[in-house]
Amino acid sequence: MKARKSWREKLETGRPAKVVKIPPRLRKRMGTGTILIPRPLDVDALIRKIPRGRLATPAQLRDKLARAARADCACPMTTGIFVRISAEAAEEAARAGAARVTPYWRVVREDGKLMEKLPGGPAAQAERLRQEGHEIDESGKWRVKNLEGALVRFRG
């Protein structure tokens, strides 16, 4: 029986990034032009650029990745999956004793809500964000207060 891949192996494997024409089935939602299918390591590298005390949304990550690849947009599905892989690989590295890991907890939804599928769920993400000085509204949905003031501005 084949052994399961570690999250690190999932992060480091995969095809090269590619830019393709937006398929007809996605044109209604994404328009025409080109779409980037990123590599997991590209998403991980971009998350590592988010400084302490700042946040980024998946849309910001996709926009930065697409601009860097000269594409019109980046695939939301693969980018989301790769955020999760990056997070799981970071936790795997932390359990192995790594002192510095990818700060995946700095990625929040466009409306400030915390991510349910990251390791430990919203409660663990909220704790890490509080340690970096963010206020979290726990009433109803877990959400970062003052999101606009905390968003990173990627250059280039």
Backbone as numpy.savetxt, mean C-alpha at the origin, in Angstrom:
# Nx Ny Nz CAx CAy CAz Cx Cy Cz
4.31 -32.84 -1.19 3.47 -31.65 -1.19 4.35 -30.41 -1.19
3.98 -29.43 -1.96 4.75 -28.21 -2.12 4.62 -27.32 -0.88
5.73 -26.82 -0.39 5.71 -25.94 0.79 5.16 -24.57 0.41
4.47 -23.93 1.34 3.93 -22.59 1.10 5.05 -21.58 1.01
4.89 -20.61 0.16 5.87 -19.53 0.05 5.74 -18.60 1.24
6.85 -18.08 1.69 6.82 -17.07 2.75 6.33 -15.76 2.13
5.94 -14.81 2.98 5.51 -13.51 2.47 6.69 -12.81 1.79
7.88 -12.99 2.31 9.07 -12.40 1.68 9.26 -12.96 0.27
9.07 -14.27 0.12 9.19 -14.88 -1.21 8.12 -14.32 -2.16
6.92 -14.12 -1.65 5.86 -13.54 -2.48 6.20 -12.11 -2.87
6.82 -11.39 -1.95 7.22 -10.01 -2.22 8.30 -9.95 -3.30
9.23 -10.88 -3.25 10.38 -10.84 -4.15 10.16 -11.57 -5.47
9.07 -12.30 -5.59 8.81 -13.00 -6.85 7.82 -12.21 -7.68
7.61 -12.67 -8.83 6.63 -12.02 -9.69 7.26 -11.58 -10.98
6.43 -11.30 -11.89 6.88 -10.84 -13.19 7.37 -9.40 -13.08
8.12 -8.96 -14.08 8.51 -7.55 -14.08 7.27 -6.67 -14.25
7.37 -5.43 -13.81 6.28 -4.49 -14.01 6.06 -4.31 -15.50
4.80 -4.07 -15.88 4.55 -3.85 -17.30 3.44 -2.83 -17.47
3.54 -2.11 -18.57 2.52 -1.14 -18.95 1.81 -1.69 -20.18
0.49 -1.79 -20.09 -0.31 -2.33 -21.18 -1.50 -1.41 -21.44
-2.12 -1.59 -22.59 -3.35 -0.84 -22.88 -4.44 -1.29 -21.92
-5.26 -0.36 -21.47 -6.36 -0.71 -20.57 -7.31 -1.64 -21.32
-7.57 -2.83 -20.77 -8.44 -3.80 -21.46 -9.86 -3.27 -21.59
-10.57 -3.70 -22.63 -11.95 -3.23 -22.86 -12.86 -3.39 -21.64
-12.71 -4.46 -20.89 -13.60 -4.68 -19.74 -13.41 -3.65 -18.63
-12.27 -2.96 -18.61 -12.00 -1.95 -17.58 -12.20 -0.52 -18.06
-12.42 -0.33 -19.34 -12.48 1.02 -19.91 -13.63 1.85 -19.36
-14.74 1.21 -19.07 -15.88 1.96 -18.53 -15.51 2.61 -17.19
-14.73 1.91 -16.39 -14.35 2.40 -15.07 -13.07 3.23 -15.10
-12.11 2.88 -15.98 -10.80 3.51 -15.95 -10.48 4.35 -17.18
-11.33 4.31 -18.17 -11.08 5.09 -19.37 -10.13 4.37 -20.32
-9.61 5.13 -21.25 -8.68 4.55 -22.22 -7.26 4.96 -21.86
-6.32 4.36 -22.50 -4.92 4.68 -22.24 -4.16 3.46 -21.78
-3.20 3.68 -20.90 -2.35 2.58 -20.43 -2.48 2.39 -18.93
-2.23 1.16 -18.51 -2.30 0.80 -17.09 -1.02 0.08 -16.70
-0.50 0.42 -15.55 0.69 -0.24 -15.01 0.27 -1.42 -14.16
0.90 -2.54 -14.39 0.80 -3.70 -13.50 2.12 -3.70 -12.74
2.13 -3.20 -11.49 3.41 -3.05 -10.78 3.95 -4.39 -10.27
5.17 -4.33 -9.76 5.76 -5.48 -9.06 5.53 -5.27 -7.57
5.43 -6.33 -6.80 5.29 -6.17 -5.35 6.41 -5.33 -4.74
7.63 -5.53 -5.21 8.76 -4.77 -4.65 8.66 -3.28 -4.95
8.02 -2.90 -6.06 7.83 -1.48 -6.37 6.88 -0.84 -5.36
5.82 -1.54 -5.02 4.86 -1.05 -4.03 5.54 -0.95 -2.67
6.29 -1.97 -2.29 7.01 -1.98 -1.03 7.99 -0.82 -0.94
8.75 -0.58 -2.01 9.74 0.51 -2.02 9.06 1.87 -1.85
7.91 2.04 -2.45 7.19 3.31 -2.33 6.64 3.49 -0.91
6.13 2.45 -0.30 5.65 2.54 1.08 6.80 2.91 2.01
7.98 2.40 1.75 9.15 2.72 2.57 9.51 4.21 2.52
9.04 4.92 1.51 9.34 6.35 1.38 8.38 7.23 2.17
7.35 6.65 2.77 6.41 7.44 3.56 7.07 7.75 4.90
7.34 9.02 5.19 8.04 9.34 6.44 7.16 9.18 7.68
7.81 9.02 8.80 7.13 8.91 10.10 6.24 10.14 10.28
5.01 9.90 10.76 4.08 10.99 10.99 3.25 11.38 9.77
3.51 10.76 8.64 2.78 11.04 7.40 2.02 9.79 6.98
1.06 9.96 6.08 0.23 8.87 5.61 0.11 8.93 4.09
-0.27 7.82 3.49 -0.54 7.77 2.06 -1.76 6.89 1.83
-2.47 7.18 0.76 -3.63 6.37 0.39 -3.25 5.46 -0.77
-4.00 4.39 -0.98 -3.73 3.54 -2.14 -3.78 4.34 -3.45
-4.68 5.31 -3.54 -4.77 6.11 -4.77 -3.48 6.91 -4.98
-2.89 7.43 -3.92 -1.62 8.14 -4.05 -0.52 7.20 -4.51
-0.49 6.00 -3.94 0.51 5.02 -4.34 0.37 4.70 -5.83
-0.87 4.44 -6.25 -1.11 4.11 -7.66 -0.71 5.26 -8.57
-1.04 6.48 -8.18 -0.70 7.64 -9.00 0.81 7.79 -9.15
1.53 7.66 -8.05 2.99 7.79 -8.09 3.61 6.67 -8.93
3.15 5.45 -8.74 3.67 4.32 -9.52 3.40 4.53 -11.01
2.19 4.97 -11.35 1.84 5.17 -12.76 2.70 6.27 -13.38
2.86 7.39 -12.67 3.67 8.48 -13.21 5.11 8.04 -13.43
5.65 7.27 -12.50 7.04 6.81 -12.62 7.21 5.89 -13.82
6.16 5.16 -14.18 6.21 4.22 -15.31 5.68 4.84 -16.60
5.30 6.11 -16.53 4.71 6.82 -17.68 3.44 6.13 -18.18
2.64 5.68 -17.24 1.35 5.07 -17.57 0.25 6.02 -17.13
-0.96 5.81 -17.64 -2.08 6.67 -17.27 -2.63 6.33 -15.88
-2.49 5.09 -15.47 -2.97 4.67 -14.16 -2.24 3.39 -13.77
-2.43 2.99 -12.52 -1.88 1.71 -12.04 -3.05 0.84 -11.60
-2.89 -0.44 -11.75 -3.95 -1.39 -11.44 -4.31 -1.35 -9.95
-5.57 -1.02 -9.63 -5.95 -0.96 -8.23 -5.95 -2.32 -7.54
-6.30 -3.36 -8.26 -6.37 -4.69 -7.65 -4.97 -5.19 -7.27
-4.04 -5.17 -8.21 -2.71 -5.69 -7.90 -2.00 -4.79 -6.88
-2.21 -3.48 -6.97 -1.57 -2.59 -6.00 -2.08 -2.90 -4.60
-3.38 -3.11 -4.45 -3.93 -3.46 -3.14 -3.40 -4.77 -2.61
-3.32 -5.75 -3.48 -2.77 -7.05 -3.08 -1.32 -6.89 -2.64
-0.57 -6.07 -3.35 0.84 -5.91 -3.04 1.07 -5.10 -1.76
0.14 -4.22 -1.40 0.22 -3.54 -0.10 0.10 -4.60 1.00
-0.82 -5.52 0.84 -1.01 -6.59 1.82 0.23 -7.48 1.91
0.78 -7.87 0.76 1.98 -8.71 0.76 3.13 -7.99 1.45
3.28 -6.70 1.17 4.33 -5.90 1.81 4.16 -5.89 3.33
2.92 -5.72 3.77 2.62 -5.69 5.21 2.93 -7.03 5.87
2.49 -8.09 5.25 2.74 -9.42 5.82 4.23 -9.74 5.84
4.95 -9.34 4.80 6.41 -9.57 4.76 7.10 -8.75 5.86
6.61 -7.54 6.11 7.18 -6.70 7.17 6.98 -7.36 8.54
5.78 -7.87 8.78 5.52 -8.55 10.05 6.34 -9.83 10.19
6.50 -10.54 9.10 7.33 -11.74 9.09 8.77 -11.37 9.46
9.27 -10.28 8.89 10.64 -9.82 9.19 10.76 -9.37 10.65
9.73 -8.70 11.16 9.75 -8.26 12.56 9.79 -9.46 13.51
9.02 -10.49 13.20 9.04 -11.71 14.03 10.41 -12.38 13.99
11.13 -12.20 12.89 12.47 -12.78 12.75 13.54 -11.91 13.38
13.14 -10.76 13.93 14.09 -9.91 14.64 14.54 -8.66 13.91
13.98 -8.37 12.74 14.38 -7.16 12.01 13.98 -5.92 12.80
14.88 -4.97 12.90 14.61 -3.74 13.64 13.80 -2.75 12.80
14.07 -2.70 11.50 13.37 -1.77 10.61 12.60 -2.56 9.55
11.32 -2.26 9.45 10.48 -2.94 8.46 9.70 -1.89 7.67
9.13 -2.31 6.58 8.30 -1.42 5.76 7.14 -0.90 6.61
6.95 0.43 6.68 5.89 1.00 7.54 4.51 0.96 6.89
4.03 -0.23 6.66 2.76 -0.45 5.97 1.58 0.19 6.67
1.66 0.40 8.00 0.56 0.96 8.78 0.29 2.41 8.39
1.19 3.03 7.61 1.00 4.41 7.16 0.13 4.51 5.91
-0.38 3.39 5.42 -1.29 3.38 4.27 -2.72 3.26 4.81
-3.54 4.27 4.50 -4.93 4.30 4.95 -5.83 4.56 3.74
-7.09 4.22 3.88 -8.04 4.44 2.79 -8.20 5.93 2.50
-8.77 6.24 1.33 -8.92 7.62 0.89 -9.75 8.47 1.85
-10.65 7.84 2.60 -11.48 8.58 3.55 -10.90 8.55 4.97
-9.69 8.03 5.11 -9.04 7.98 6.42 -9.29 6.71 7.20
-10.15 5.82 6.67 -10.42 4.57 7.39 -9.17 3.69 7.38
-9.03 2.91 8.44 -7.91 2.00 8.55 -8.20 0.73 7.76
-7.15 0.00 7.43 -7.26 -1.15 6.53 -7.54 -2.43 7.32
-8.63 -3.10 6.97 -9.03 -4.31 7.67 -8.12 -5.49 7.40
-7.55 -5.57 6.21 -6.79 -6.76 5.83 -5.30 -6.70 6.16
-4.86 -5.64 6.80 -3.45 -5.58 7.21 -3.28 -6.40 8.49
-2.05 -6.85 8.77 -1.83 -7.68 9.96 -2.36 -7.02 11.24
-3.15 -7.77 11.99 -3.70 -7.26 13.24 -4.96 -6.43 13.07
-5.33 -6.13 11.84 -6.54 -5.36 11.57 -6.42 -3.91 12.00
-7.56 -3.20 12.03 -7.55 -1.78 12.36 -7.01 -1.46 13.75
-7.22 -2.34 14.72 -6.75 -2.06 16.08 -5.22 -1.98 16.12
-4.55 -2.91 15.46 -3.08 -2.90 15.44 -2.56 -1.71 14.64
-3.23 -1.39 13.53 -2.81 -0.25 12.73 -3.01 1.04 13.53
-4.12 1.15 14.24 -4.39 2.33 15.06 -3.32 2.52 16.12
-2.90 1.44 16.75 -1.87 1.54 17.79 -0.57 2.08 17.22
-0.16 1.57 16.08 1.08 2.05 15.45 0.95 3.51 15.04
-0.20 3.89 14.52 -0.39 5.28 14.10 -0.40 6.22 15.31
-1.01 5.80 16.41 -0.98 6.60 17.64 0.45 6.83 18.10
1.29 5.80 18.00 2.69 5.92 18.40 3.42 6.96 17.56
2.90 7.24 16.36 3.52 8.23 15.49 2.83 9.59 15.57
1.90 9.73 16.53 1.27 11.02 16.77 -0.07 11.27 16.11
-0.65 10.27 15.48 -1.95 10.45 14.83 -3.08 10.22 15.82
-4.16 10.96 15.63 -5.37 10.74 16.42 -6.29 9.82 15.64
-6.88 8.85 16.34 -7.76 7.87 15.71 -9.15 7.99 16.29
-10.14 8.09 15.42 -11.55 8.08 15.82 -12.02 6.64 15.78
-12.35 6.09 16.92 -12.76 4.69 16.99 -14.27 4.52 16.99
-15.02 5.62 16.99 -16.48 5.50 17.00 -16.96 5.08 15.61
-17.66 3.99 15.56 -18.11 3.47 14.27 -16.96 2.81 13.53
-16.48 3.44 12.49 -15.35 2.92 11.71 -14.06 3.51 12.25
-13.00 2.73 12.26 -11.69 3.22 12.66 -11.23 4.21 11.58
-10.90 5.43 11.99 -10.55 6.46 11.01 -9.51 7.41 11.59
-8.59 7.86 10.74 -7.59 8.85 11.15 -8.24 10.22 11.15
-8.06 10.97 12.24 -8.53 12.35 12.29 -7.49 13.22 11.59
-7.91 14.29 10.98 -7.02 15.24 10.29 -6.20 14.56 9.21
-6.86 13.78 8.38 -6.18 13.06 7.31 -5.47 14.00 6.34
-6.15 15.04 5.90 -5.58 15.95 4.89 -4.23 16.52 5.34
-4.12 16.87 6.60 -2.87 17.43 7.10 -1.74 16.43 7.22
-2.07 15.15 7.16 -1.06 14.10 7.36 -0.60 13.44 6.06
-1.28 13.71 4.95 -0.93 13.01 3.71 0.43 13.44 3.17
1.17 12.46 2.72 2.49 12.69 2.13 2.29 13.25 0.72
3.24 14.03 0.26 3.22 14.51 -1.12 4.44 13.93 -1.82
4.18 12.91 -2.64 5.27 12.27 -3.36 5.79 13.22 -4.43
7.07 13.27 -4.58 7.68 14.12 -5.61 7.84 13.34 -6.89
7.78 14.05 -7.98 8.09 13.45 -9.28 6.99 12.75 -9.96
